[in-house]
Amino acid sequence: DPKEDTSTYYVDVEMQAFARRVAEEFNKHKPPKRVEFIDAYLVRCVERRNQPLLAVEPFMKGTYIKHSNNYGFVSDEDRNTPQAFSHFSYCVSKGEYLICDIQGVNDLYTDPQIHSKDGKGFGKGNLGVEGMLKFF
């Protein structure tokens, strides 16, 4: 979106990287199903007019499912792993963060939202404690 503040794209990539690190910690506990977040990155097209900034991710082959959102929605699909990961993110951070808005193909996820206890950082979707309470 040419009207979107470019900082939004940087925050999205930051959240993806943050979630990826938490997923690595989650997987160390040998859950029944491992989770991963794909790499996201930014590309500035310097040879195009206005040098647009593009958010880029690898293609995810398969059925894309939204398991949860940032305001309490949980899919009717009978899956425990996405919600277990979100809960783990809250516990491992001692209540400072909760990674939600889990979506992707199987247990390969993308585009998470992070709520922080202080409500700071992580973009417009960070609903702070209110978002955490909606998850629980």
DSSP file (Angstrom, degrees, kcal/mol; ACC not computed):
  #  RESIDUE AA STRUCTURE BP1 BP2  ACC     N-H-->O    O-->H-N    N-H-->O    O-->H-N    TCO  KAPPA ALPHA  PHI   PSI    X-CA   Y-CA   Z-CA
    1    1 A D    >         0   0    0      0, 0.0     3,-1.4     0, 0.0     0, 0.0   0.000 360.0 360.0 360.0 115.6    0.0    0.0    0.0
    2    2 A P  T 3   +     0   0    0      0, 0.0     4,-0.1     0, 0.0    51,-0.0   0.723 360.0  52.9 -63.5 -20.1    1.7    3.2   -1.1
    3    3 A K  T 3  S+     0   0    0      2,-0.1     2,-0.2     3,-0.0     3,-0.0   0.581  86.0 103.4 -91.0 -10.4   -0.1    5.2    1.6
    4    4 A E  S <  S-     0   0    0     -3,-1.4     2,-0.2     1,-0.1     5,-0.1  -0.499  84.4-107.5 -73.6 138.5    1.0    2.9    4.4
    5    5 A D    >   -     0   0    0     -2,-0.2     3,-2.0     1,-0.2     4,-0.5  -0.489  25.6-132.5 -62.5 129.0    3.8    4.1    6.7
    6    6 A T  T >> S+     0   0    0      1,-0.3     4,-1.3    -2,-0.2     3,-0.8   0.732 101.1  73.7 -61.7 -20.9    6.9    2.0    5.7
    7    7 A S  H 3> S+     0   0    0      1,-0.2     4,-2.3     2,-0.2    -1,-0.3   0.802  85.6  66.9 -62.5 -25.7    7.6    1.4    9.4
    8    8 A T  H <> S+     0   0    0     -3,-2.0     4,-2.1     1,-0.2    -1,-0.2   0.898  98.9  50.2 -59.2 -41.0    4.6   -1.0    9.4
    9    9 A Y  H <> S+     0   0    0     -3,-0.8     4,-1.9    -4,-0.5    -1,-0.2   0.884 109.6  49.9 -67.7 -38.2    6.5   -3.3    7.1
   10   10 A Y  H  X S+     0   0    0     -4,-1.3     4,-2.3     1,-0.2    -1,-0.2   0.900 109.9  51.1 -66.2 -40.1    9.6   -3.3    9.3
   11   11 A V  H  X S+     0   0    0     -4,-2.3     4,-2.6     2,-0.2    -2,-0.2   0.900 107.7  53.4 -63.8 -40.5    7.4   -4.1   12.4
   12   12 A D  H  X S+     0   0    0     -4,-2.1     4,-2.0     1,-0.2    -1,-0.2   0.918 110.7  45.8 -60.8 -43.7    5.8   -7.0   10.5
   13   13 A V  H  X S+     0   0    0     -4,-1.9     4,-2.2     2,-0.2    -1,-0.2   0.887 111.5  53.3 -66.4 -38.2    9.2   -8.5    9.7
   14   14 A E  H  X S+     0   0    0     -4,-2.3     4,-2.6     2,-0.2    -2,-0.2   0.922 108.9  48.7 -61.6 -44.6   10.3   -7.9   13.3
   15   15 A M  H  X S+     0   0    0     -4,-2.6     4,-2.8     1,-0.2     5,-0.2   0.900 109.8  52.3 -63.1 -40.0    7.3   -9.8   14.6
   16   16 A Q  H  X S+     0   0    0     -4,-2.0     4,-2.0     2,-0.2    -1,-0.2   0.917 112.0  45.5 -62.0 -43.4    7.9  -12.7   12.2
   17   17 A A  H  X S+     0   0    0     -4,-2.2     4,-2.0     2,-0.2    -2,-0.2   0.898 112.5  51.0 -67.6 -41.0   11.5  -12.9   13.5
   18   18 A F  H  X S+     0   0    0     -4,-2.6     4,-1.9     1,-0.2    -2,-0.2   0.938 111.7  47.2 -60.5 -47.8   10.5  -12.7   17.1
   19   19 A A  H  X S+     0   0    0     -4,-2.8     4,-2.5     1,-0.2    -1,-0.2   0.864 108.2  56.3 -62.9 -36.6    7.9  -15.5   16.6
   20   20 A R  H  X S+     0   0    0     -4,-2.0     4,-2.0    -5,-0.2    -1,-0.2   0.907 106.7  49.3 -62.6 -41.8   10.5  -17.6   14.8
   21   21 A R  H  X S+     0   0    0     -4,-2.0     4,-1.6     2,-0.2    -1,-0.2   0.901 111.9  47.9 -65.0 -40.6   12.8  -17.4   17.9
   22   22 A V  H  X S+     0   0    0     -4,-1.9     4,-2.6     1,-0.2    -2,-0.2   0.888 108.8  54.9 -67.3 -37.8   10.0  -18.4   20.2
   23   23 A A  H  X S+     0   0    0     -4,-2.5     4,-2.6     1,-0.2    12,-0.3   0.889 104.7  53.7 -61.4 -39.3    9.1  -21.2   17.9
   24   24 A E  H  X S+     0   0    0     -4,-2.0     4,-1.0     2,-0.2    -1,-0.2   0.902 110.7  46.6 -61.7 -40.0   12.7  -22.5   18.1
   25   25 A E  H  X S+     0   0    0     -4,-1.6     4,-0.5     2,-0.2     3,-0.4   0.907 111.0  52.3 -67.4 -42.3   12.4  -22.5   21.9
   26   26 A F  H >< S+     0   0    0     -4,-2.6     3,-1.4     1,-0.2    -2,-0.2   0.915 107.2  52.7 -56.7 -46.0    9.0  -24.2   21.7
   27   27 A N  H >< S+     0   0    0     -4,-2.6     3,-1.7     1,-0.3    -1,-0.2   0.742  94.7  69.5 -67.8 -23.9   10.5  -27.0   19.5
   28   28 A K  H 3< S+     0   0    0     -4,-1.0    -1,-0.3    -3,-0.4    -2,-0.2   0.743  91.9  61.5 -63.7 -21.8   13.3  -27.6   22.0
   29   29 A H  T << S-     0   0    0     -3,-1.4    -1,-0.3    -4,-0.5    -2,-0.2   0.349 112.1-123.3 -86.9   6.0   10.6  -29.1   24.3
   30   30 A K    <   -     0   0    0     -3,-1.7    -3,-0.1     1,-0.1    -2,-0.1   0.933  35.9-167.4  53.6  58.6    9.8  -31.7   21.7
   31   31 A P        -     0   0    0      0, 0.0     3,-0.1     0, 0.0    -1,-0.1  -0.278  36.6-105.0 -67.6 161.3    6.1  -31.0   21.2
   32   32 A P  S    S+     0   0    0      0, 0.0     2,-0.4     0, 0.0    -2,-0.0   0.854 112.5  28.2 -56.6 -33.5    4.0  -33.6   19.3
   33   33 A K  S    S-     0   0    0     48,-0.0     2,-0.1    74,-0.0     0, 0.0  -0.987  83.9-138.3-132.0 124.5    4.1  -31.2   16.3
   34   34 A R        -     0   0    0     -2,-0.4     2,-0.3    -3,-0.1   -10,-0.1  -0.407  16.8-147.3 -73.1 152.9    6.9  -28.7   15.7
   35   35 A V        -     0   0    0    -12,-0.3     2,-0.3    -2,-0.1    73,-0.2  -0.922  15.3-177.9-121.5 151.7    6.0  -25.2   14.6
   36   36 A E  E     -a  108   0A   0     71,-2.1    73,-3.5    -2,-0.3     2,-0.4  -0.984  18.4-144.3-143.2 152.6    8.0  -22.9   12.3
   37   37 A F  E     -a  109   0A   0     -2,-0.3    73,-0.2    71,-0.2     3,-0.1  -0.978  28.2-123.3-115.6 132.7    7.6  -19.3   11.0
   38   38 A I        -     0   0    0     71,-2.2     2,-0.3    -2,-0.4   -18,-0.1  -0.289  33.1 -95.9 -70.1 159.0    8.8  -18.6    7.5
   39   39 A D        -     0   0    0     71,-0.1     2,-0.4   -19,-0.0    -1,-0.1  -0.559  39.8-167.9 -73.6 136.4   11.3  -16.0    6.8
   40   40 A A        +     0   0    0     -2,-0.3     2,-0.3   -27,-0.2    17,-0.2  -0.958  12.1 167.4-122.1 146.2   10.0  -12.6    5.8
   41   41 A Y  E     -D   56   0B   0     15,-2.3    15,-3.1    -2,-0.4     2,-0.4  -0.949  28.5-116.1-151.5 170.6   12.1   -9.8    4.4
   42   42 A L  E     -D   55   0B   0     -2,-0.3     2,-0.4    13,-0.2    13,-0.2  -0.871  17.5-166.1-115.5 145.3   11.8   -6.5    2.7
   43   43 A V  E     -D   54   0B   0     11,-2.5    11,-3.2    -2,-0.4     2,-0.6  -0.996   8.7-153.2-130.5 126.5   13.0   -5.4   -0.8
   44   44 A R  E     -D   53   0B   0     -2,-0.4     2,-1.5     9,-0.2     9,-0.2  -0.892  13.1-143.0 -99.1 124.9   13.3   -1.8   -1.9
   45   45 A C    >   +     0   0    0      7,-2.8     3,-1.6    -2,-0.6     6,-0.2  -0.665  24.3 177.1 -87.9  86.2   12.8   -1.5   -5.7
   46   46 A V  T 3  S+     0   0    0     -2,-1.5    -1,-0.2     1,-0.3     5,-0.1   0.685  74.0  56.5 -69.5 -19.2   15.4    1.3   -6.2
   47   47 A E  T 3  S+     0   0    0     -3,-0.1    -1,-0.3     2,-0.1     2,-0.3   0.461  94.2  83.5 -93.1  -0.1   15.0    1.3  -10.0
   48   48 A R  S X  S-     0   0    0     -3,-1.6     3,-2.1     4,-0.1     2,-0.0  -0.699  95.6 -86.1-100.4 155.6   11.2    2.0   -9.8
   49   49 A R  T 3  S+     0   0    0      1,-0.3    -1,-0.1    -2,-0.3    -2,-0.1  -0.338 115.9   8.0 -57.9 135.6    9.6    5.4   -9.4
   50   50 A N  T 3  S-     0   0    0      1,-0.2    -1,-0.3    -4,-0.1    -4,-0.1   0.464 107.8-107.8  67.3   4.4    9.2    6.3   -5.7
   51   51 A Q    <   -     0   0    0     -3,-2.1    -1,-0.2    -6,-0.2    -5,-0.2   0.912  43.8-144.8  43.5  65.4   11.4    3.3   -4.8
   52   52 A P        -     0   0    0      0, 0.0    -7,-2.8     0, 0.0     2,-0.5  -0.203   1.0-131.9 -62.1 150.3    8.6    1.2   -3.3
   53   53 A L  E     -D   44   0B   0     -9,-0.2     2,-0.4    -7,-0.0    -9,-0.2  -0.904  23.7-162.7-103.3 126.5    9.2   -1.1   -0.4
   54   54 A L  E     -D   43   0B   0    -11,-3.2   -11,-2.5    -2,-0.5     2,-0.5  -0.912  15.0-140.1-115.0 136.6    7.9   -4.6   -0.8
   55   55 A A  E     -D   42   0B   0     -2,-0.4     2,-0.4   -13,-0.2   -13,-0.2  -0.821  29.1-167.9 -89.4 131.8    7.3   -7.3    1.9
   56   56 A V  E     +D   41   0B   0    -15,-3.1   -15,-2.3    -2,-0.5    -2,-0.0  -0.968  16.3 167.4-130.0 137.4    8.3  -10.7    0.6
   57   57 A E        -     0   0    0     -2,-0.4   -17,-0.1   -17,-0.2     3,-0.1  -0.969  41.7 -96.6-138.5 154.1    7.7  -14.2    1.9
   58   58 A P        -     0   0    0      0, 0.0     2,-0.1     0, 0.0   -20,-0.1  -0.372  51.4 -94.2 -65.1 152.2    8.2  -17.6    0.3
   59   59 A F        -     0   0    0      1,-0.1     2,-0.7    -2,-0.0     0, 0.0  -0.461  33.8-143.4 -66.0 137.4    5.1  -19.2   -1.3
   60   60 A M        -     0   0    0     -2,-0.1     2,-0.4     2,-0.1     4,-0.1  -0.912  13.4-150.8-107.7 109.0    3.4  -21.6    1.1
   61   61 A K        +     0   0    0     -2,-0.7     2,-0.3    44,-0.1    44,-0.0  -0.639  56.1  37.5 -83.8 131.5    2.0  -24.6   -0.8
   62   62 A G  S    S-     0   0    0     -2,-0.4     2,-0.6     2,-0.0    -2,-0.1  -0.778 103.0 -25.9 127.8-171.0   -1.1  -26.2    0.7
   63   63 A T        -     0   0    0     -2,-0.3    43,-0.6     1,-0.0     2,-0.4  -0.686  58.3-143.1 -83.6 118.8   -4.3  -25.1    2.4
   64   64 A Y  E     -B  105   0A   0     -2,-0.6     2,-0.4    41,-0.2    41,-0.2  -0.693  22.4-174.7 -84.8 126.7   -3.9  -21.8    4.3
   65   65 A I  E     -B  104   0A   0     39,-3.1    39,-2.2    -2,-0.4     2,-0.8  -0.980  24.5-143.0-128.4 135.0   -5.8  -21.7    7.6
   66   66 A K  E     +B  103   0A   0     -2,-0.4    37,-0.3    37,-0.2     3,-0.1  -0.868  20.8 179.3 -92.7 111.5   -6.3  -18.9   10.0
   67   67 A H        -     0   0    0     35,-2.4     8,-2.9    -2,-0.8     2,-0.3   0.806  62.8 -11.8 -85.3 -32.0   -6.1  -20.6   13.5
   68   68 A S  B     -E   74   0C   0     34,-1.6    -1,-0.2     6,-0.2     6,-0.2  -0.961  58.2-144.8-156.9 169.3   -6.6  -17.5   15.6
   69   69 A N        -     0   0    0      4,-1.4    32,-1.2    -2,-0.3     3,-0.5  -0.566  40.2 -91.7-126.1-163.4   -6.6  -13.7   15.5
   70   70 A N  S    S+     0   0    0      1,-0.2    57,-0.2    30,-0.2    64,-0.1   0.297 114.6  54.2 -97.4  10.9   -5.5  -11.0   17.8
   71   71 A Y  S    S-     0   0    0     63,-0.1    -1,-0.2     2,-0.1    61,-0.1  -0.076 125.1 -75.2-138.9  38.5   -8.9  -10.6   19.6
   72   72 A G  S    S+     0   0    0     -3,-0.5     2,-0.2     1,-0.3    -2,-0.1   0.279  79.4 141.5  96.4 -10.3  -10.0  -14.0   20.8
   73   73 A F        -     0   0    0      1,-0.0    -4,-1.4     0, 0.0     2,-0.4  -0.460  24.4-177.4 -66.5 135.1  -11.1  -15.8   17.6
   74   74 A V  B     -E   68   0C   0     -6,-0.2    -6,-0.2    -2,-0.2    -7,-0.1  -0.998  29.4-112.3-132.0 131.5  -10.1  -19.5   17.5
   75   75 A S        -     0   0    0     -8,-2.9     4,-0.2    -2,-0.4    -8,-0.1  -0.173  16.5-126.9 -58.2 150.2  -10.8  -21.6   14.5
   76   76 A D  S    S+     0   0    0      2,-0.1    -1,-0.1     0, 0.0    -9,-0.1   0.617  77.2 115.6 -71.9 -12.9  -13.4  -24.4   14.8
   77   77 A E  S    S-     0   0    0      1,-0.1     2,-1.9   -10,-0.0    -2,-0.0  -0.310  80.0-116.1 -59.6 139.5  -10.7  -26.8   13.4
   78   78 A D        +     0   0    0      2,-0.0     2,-0.4     0, 0.0    -1,-0.1  -0.528  66.5 133.1 -83.1  77.0   -9.7  -29.4   15.9
   79   79 A R        +     0   0    0     -2,-1.9     4,-0.2    -4,-0.2    -4,-0.0  -0.990  32.6 179.0-129.8 134.5   -6.1  -28.3   16.4
   80   80 A N  S  > S+     0   0    0     -2,-0.4     4,-2.7     2,-0.1     5,-0.2   0.723  70.1  76.1-100.5 -29.5   -4.2  -27.8   19.7
   81   81 A T  H  > S+     0   0    0      1,-0.2     4,-2.6     2,-0.2     5,-0.2   0.884  92.2  50.3 -57.6 -47.3   -0.8  -26.9   18.4
   82   82 A P  H  > S+     0   0    0      0, 0.0     4,-2.0     0, 0.0    -1,-0.2   0.935 116.8  40.7 -59.3 -44.9   -1.5  -23.2   17.3
   83   83 A Q  H  > S+     0   0    0     -4,-0.2     4,-2.6     2,-0.2    -2,-0.2   0.862 112.6  55.4 -71.8 -34.1   -3.1  -22.4   20.7
   84   84 A A  H  X S+     0   0    0     -4,-2.7     4,-2.5     2,-0.2    -1,-0.2   0.908 108.1  49.7 -62.4 -40.5   -0.4  -24.4   22.6
   85   85 A F  H  X S+     0   0    0     -4,-2.6     4,-2.4    -5,-0.2    -2,-0.2   0.932 110.5  49.0 -63.5 -45.6    2.3  -22.3   20.9
   86   86 A S  H  X S+     0   0    0     -4,-2.0     4,-1.5     1,-0.2    13,-0.5   0.934 112.8  47.7 -59.0 -46.1    0.5  -19.0   21.8
   87   87 A H  H  X S+     0   0    0     -4,-2.6     4,-2.3     1,-0.2    -1,-0.2   0.908 110.0  53.2 -62.0 -41.8    0.2  -20.1   25.4
   88   88 A F  H  X S+     0   0    0     -4,-2.5     4,-3.3     1,-0.2     5,-0.3   0.904 104.1  56.1 -58.5 -42.8    3.8  -21.2   25.4
   89   89 A S  H  X S+     0   0    0     -4,-2.4     4,-1.1     1,-0.2     8,-0.3   0.875 109.2  47.1 -60.3 -36.3    4.9  -17.7   24.2
   90   90 A Y  H  <>S+     0   0    0     -4,-1.5     5,-3.2     2,-0.2     6,-0.3   0.928 115.8  44.2 -68.5 -46.3    3.1  -16.1   27.2
   91   91 A C  H ><5S+     0   0    0     -4,-2.3     3,-1.7     1,-0.2    -2,-0.2   0.925 111.7  50.6 -66.8 -46.4    4.6  -18.6   29.7
   92   92 A V  H 3<5S+     0   0    0     -4,-3.3    -1,-0.2     1,-0.3    -2,-0.2   0.780 112.2  48.7 -66.7 -25.2    8.2  -18.4   28.4
   93   93 A S  T ><5S-     0   0    0     -4,-1.1     3,-1.1    -5,-0.3    -1,-0.3   0.336 113.8-119.0 -93.2   7.2    8.1  -14.6   28.4
   94   94 A K  T < 5S-     0   0    0     -3,-1.7    -3,-0.2     1,-0.2    -2,-0.1   0.880  74.7 -50.0  55.8  40.2    6.7  -14.7   32.0
   95   95 A G  T 3 <S+     0   0    0     -5,-3.2    -1,-0.2     2,-0.3    -4,-0.1   0.533 115.2 111.8  81.4   6.9    3.5  -12.9   30.8
   96   96 A E  S <  S+     0   0    0     -3,-1.1    21,-2.9    -6,-0.3     2,-0.3   0.822  81.5  18.0 -80.5 -31.1    5.3  -10.1   28.9
   97   97 A Y  E     -F  116   0D   0     -8,-0.3     2,-0.3    -7,-0.3    -4,-0.3  -0.948  54.2-165.1-139.5 155.5    4.3  -11.2   25.4
   98   98 A L  E     -F  115   0D   0     17,-2.0    17,-2.6    -2,-0.3     2,-0.6  -0.938  14.5-149.2-142.2 121.8    1.7  -13.4   23.7
   99   99 A I  E     +F  114   0D   0    -13,-0.5    15,-0.2    -2,-0.3     2,-0.2  -0.804  36.2 147.3 -91.9 122.7    2.1  -14.4   20.1
  100  100 A C  E     +F  113   0D   0     13,-3.2    13,-2.3    -2,-0.6   -30,-0.2  -0.584  31.6  81.7-137.0-162.5   -1.3  -14.8   18.4
  101  101 A D        -     0   0    0    -32,-1.2     2,-0.4    11,-0.2   -32,-0.2   0.951  66.0-171.7  57.4  50.0   -3.0  -14.4   15.0
  102  102 A I        +     0   0    0    -33,-0.2   -35,-2.4    -3,-0.1   -34,-1.6  -0.613  16.2 149.3 -81.9 127.7   -1.6  -17.8   14.1
  103  103 A Q  E     +B   66   0A   0      7,-0.5     7,-2.3    -2,-0.4     2,-0.3  -0.991  10.8  88.3-156.3 152.5   -2.1  -18.7   10.4
  104  104 A G  E    S-BC  65 109A   0    -39,-2.2   -39,-3.1    -2,-0.3     2,-0.5  -0.996  72.9 -41.4 156.3-155.4   -0.4  -20.7    7.7
  105  105 A V  E >  S-BC  64 108A   0      3,-1.9     3,-2.2    -2,-0.3     2,-0.2  -0.952 100.4 -43.1-114.8 121.3   -0.1  -24.1    6.1
  106  106 A N  T 3  S-     0   0    0    -43,-0.6   -41,-0.1    -2,-0.5   -44,-0.0  -0.426 124.4 -27.2  55.0-123.9    0.0  -27.0    8.5
  107  107 A D  T 3  S+     0   0    0     -2,-0.2   -71,-2.1     2,-0.1     2,-0.6  -0.035 113.8 105.0-111.7  31.1    2.4  -25.9   11.3
  108  108 A L  E <   -aC  36 105A   0     -3,-2.2    -3,-1.9   -73,-0.2   -71,-0.2  -0.955  59.4-168.4-106.6 111.0    4.3  -23.5    9.1
  109  109 A Y  E     +aC  37 104A   0    -73,-3.5   -71,-2.2    -2,-0.6     2,-0.3  -0.560  17.4 178.0-109.0 163.7    3.1  -20.1   10.1
  110  110 A T        +     0   0    0     -7,-2.3    -7,-0.5   -73,-0.2   -71,-0.1  -0.970  55.6  28.0-152.4 162.4    3.3  -16.5    8.9
  111  111 A D        +     0   0    0     -2,-0.3    -1,-0.1     1,-0.1   -98,-0.1   0.867  69.6 178.2  54.8  51.7    2.1  -13.0    9.8
  112  112 A P        -     0   0    0      0, 0.0     2,-0.4     0, 0.0   -11,-0.2  -0.292  21.8-137.3 -76.3 167.4    1.7  -13.3   13.6
  113  113 A Q  E     -F  100   0D   0    -13,-2.3   -13,-3.2   -44,-0.1     2,-0.5  -0.959  13.6-151.8-119.2 145.5    0.6  -10.5   15.9
  114  114 A I  E     -F   99   0D   0      8,-0.4     2,-0.4    -2,-0.4   -15,-0.2  -0.975   2.3-158.1-121.4 129.2    2.3  -10.0   19.3
  115  115 A H  E     -F   98   0D   0    -17,-2.6   -17,-2.0    -2,-0.5     2,-0.4  -0.865  12.5-157.3 -97.7 137.8    0.6   -8.5   22.3
  116  116 A S  E >   -F   97   0D   0     -2,-0.4     3,-1.5   -19,-0.2   -19,-0.2  -0.904  24.2-123.8-115.6 148.4    2.9   -7.0   24.9
  117  117 A K  T 3  S+     0   0    0    -21,-2.9    12,-0.5    -2,-0.4   -20,-0.1   0.857 115.3  43.8 -56.2 -38.0    2.1   -6.5   28.6
  118  118 A D  T 3  S-     0   0    0    -22,-0.3    -1,-0.3     2,-0.2     3,-0.1   0.489 108.3-125.3 -88.5  -2.1    2.9   -2.8   28.3
  119  119 A G    <   +     0   0    0     -3,-1.5     2,-0.3     1,-0.2    -2,-0.1   0.615  67.2 129.8  72.2  11.5    1.0   -2.4   25.0
  120  120 A K        +     0   0    0      7,-0.0    -1,-0.2     2,-0.0    -2,-0.2  -0.721  52.9   3.5-103.1 150.8    4.1   -0.9   23.3
  121  121 A G  S    S+     0   0    0     -2,-0.3    -5,-0.2    -3,-0.1     5,-0.2  -0.056  81.3  87.9  75.9 179.8    5.7   -2.0   20.0
  122  122 A F  S    S-     0   0    0     -7,-0.1    -8,-0.4     3,-0.1     3,-0.3   0.698  93.8 -91.6  62.4  26.1    4.6   -4.6   17.6
  123  123 A G    >   -     0   0    0      1,-0.2     3,-1.5     2,-0.1  -115,-0.0   0.013  63.3 -41.9  77.2-175.3    2.3   -2.4   15.5
  124  124 A K  T 3  S+     0   0    0      1,-0.3    -1,-0.2     3,-0.0    -2,-0.0   0.723 126.6  64.3 -66.4 -24.1   -1.4   -1.4   15.6
  125  125 A G  T 3  S+     0   0    0     -3,-0.3     2,-0.9     2,-0.1    -1,-0.3   0.525  71.7 107.8 -80.5  -5.2   -2.6   -4.9   16.3
  126  126 A N    <   +     0   0    0     -3,-1.5   -11,-0.2     1,-0.2    -5,-0.1  -0.639  41.7 175.3 -74.7 106.1   -0.8   -5.0   19.7
  127  127 A L    >>  -     0   0    0     -2,-0.9     4,-1.0     1,-0.3     3,-0.9   0.248  26.2-149.9 -98.7  11.3   -3.8   -4.8   22.0
  128  128 A G  H 3>  -     0   0    0      1,-0.2     4,-1.8     2,-0.2     3,-0.4  -0.193  65.0 -11.9  59.6-144.3   -1.7   -5.2   25.2
  129  129 A V  H 3> S+     0   0    0    -12,-0.5     4,-2.9     1,-0.2    -1,-0.2   0.849 134.8  60.7 -61.2 -36.3   -3.3   -6.9   28.2
  130  130 A E  H <> S+     0   0    0     -3,-0.9     4,-2.0     1,-0.2    -1,-0.2   0.925 106.2  46.8 -58.0 -44.2   -6.8   -6.6   26.6
  131  131 A G  H  X S+     0   0    0     -4,-1.0     4,-1.6    -3,-0.4    -1,-0.2   0.881 111.4  51.6 -64.6 -38.5   -5.6   -8.8   23.7
  132  132 A M  H  X S+     0   0    0     -4,-1.8     4,-2.0     1,-0.2    -2,-0.2   0.930 109.5  49.6 -62.9 -44.9   -4.0  -11.3   26.1
  133  133 A L  H  < S+     0   0    0     -4,-2.9    -2,-0.2     1,-0.2    -1,-0.2   0.878 107.1  54.8 -62.5 -38.2   -7.2  -11.6   28.1
  134  134 A K  H  < S+     0   0    0     -4,-2.0    -1,-0.2    -5,-0.2    -2,-0.2   0.867 107.0  51.9 -63.1 -35.2   -9.2  -12.1   24.9
  135  135 A F  H  <        0   0    0     -4,-1.6    -2,-0.2     1,-0.2    -1,-0.2   0.942 360.0 360.0 -64.4 -46.5   -6.8  -15.1   24.1
  136  136 A F     <        0   0    0     -4,-2.0    -1,-0.2    -5,-0.1    -2,-0.2   0.471 360.0 360.0 -78.6 360.0   -7.3  -16.7   27.5
